[in-house]
Amino acid sequence: MSKTILITSEFLGRGDDELGAKLMASFLRTLLTAEEKPDRIVFYNYGVKLLTEGTATSEILAELNKSGVQLIACGTCVGFFGLDDAIPKQHVSNMQEIVTLLVHSDNVVTV
């Protein structure tokens, strides 16, 4: 069964951004230690900022990637935010791939 997590923001939940950032980091750290991990995590809109090299979340995501979780960032979003040099190229993709992965996933969870 194919599992995909879709992350659309750098914050988890709505309301206080500082709290939302802490919750997102906690979510990703917990996912790293989870027995069952998703096959992939797709990032678009503000979510791509989590992959920015040198951030706490990028380090957690790198560990998730090492454990076999595919990380996919929307290339249009990366370019829009001027992050072309801040996000590893191997994670940047296009909407065609993202749509294909989402429609072929058995389970998609948006956070």
Phi, psi and omega in degrees: 000122183277129182238132180232136171253133180249119181247120186250000183210160176276357180241150175260118181085177179247151180128234183287123182293323179297314177296317180299322177293318178296318179295321179295315178299319178296318178301312182293320176298319179294320177299322179299324182267356181293144179296318180250121182251160176287164175286327184206159170234127179253133182242131169215171188052220182299342180301331181297336181297338179294337181273357183301125182303140177093354178269162178299321181289328179295325178292318177296316180295324176298320177293319176299319178298317178298331180277000176110001179276123178283134179248126185229121178251141175294118181297323177298318180293317179302313179295318182301319181272003179068034184256018184305324181265359185253350181239130181306130185303328183295345180264349185272130182224197182232170184295329178301312179294318181298313179298316180299315180296319181293316182287341178263000177279140177285332185215123177238126178243126177258130177239000000 
